[in-house]
Amino acid sequence: MTASTGPELRAILDRWERTGKDLVELVRSIDRACWALPGPYPGWTNRDLLTHLATGYSERLVMLTEVISGVALRDLPGTDARNSTFIESYRHINFKSLVTAMIRTRRTVRDLMKLLTTEQLERVVDWGSGPTSVGSILLDFSQHDLEHAQDLARNCGVEPRWLREG
């Protein structure tokens, strides 16, 4: 099997790249003082939400690796516990390094996506929300990130270009 070059994968990759650029543009436009303020989710600061965006790809990397390897997807530990662990372990990391980690991890996810075949994109899995194709799950990855970006933008009083342009 060779990696897919079809329109579905191209659409997934294009959206992933566009979302990544939008995220970086947003986080760099937010006033530094806003990062320490309470975030849009109970118990989280805005920086905690950024940490989630920078580190929450761990489950995505596991899923992509398992799909590419052809193995059954395993259940991952609870999302809340994993988020708390990452947020706590990244508290000492400066803002620039946190953004760099987000960019680097997004590139790794993108590179794994590029390895997917058409058959793997069409594979139906139950990854917590009922039977869905891997391709649909990958599109949801970008949507998840955009929703968090919109929450950050609203919470910090920023109206990024991509949100104005719809």
C-alpha positions, 0 to 999 in steps of 0.5 A, a space after each residue: 500500500 502506498 500513501 494516499 494522494 487523493 482529494 480526501 487526504 489533500 482536504 484533511 492536510 490543507 485544513 490541518 495546515 490552515 488551522 495550524 497557521 491560524 492557531 499560531 497567528 492567534 496565540 502570537 496576537 494575544 496580549 501576554 497578560 491574558 495568558 494568566 487570566 481564568 480561561 473559558 473552562 472551569 479551573 483552567 487559565 488561558 495558558 492552560 488551554 494553550 498547553 492543551 492545544 500544544 500537548 493534546 496531540 498525544 492521543 492523535 499521534 497514538 491513533 495515527 500510528 496505530 492506524 498506519 500500523 494496522 493494529 486495533 485502536 486501544 483505549 487511551 487513559 481519561 482525557 481529563 487526567 491526561 490534560 491535567 498531567 500535561 498542564 502541570 508538567 508544562 507550567 515551567 515552560 516559557 510561552 515561546 517554547 510552548 508555541 514551538 512545542 505546538 508547532 513541532 507536534 502539529 508537524 509530526 501529526 501532519 507527517 503521519 497523516 501524509 503516510 495514510 492510504 485511501 484504505 486507512 482513511 476509509 477505515 471505520 473505527 469507534 474512537 469514543 463517539 461511535 463508528 466513524 471513518 478515520 478521515 472524518 476523525 482527522 477533519 474533526 481534529 482541526 475543528 476541535 482546535 478551531 473551537 478552542 482557538 475561538 474560545 481563546 480569542 473571545 476570552 482574550 478580546 481578540 478578533 483574528 483575521 480568520 474568524 472575521 473572514 469566516 
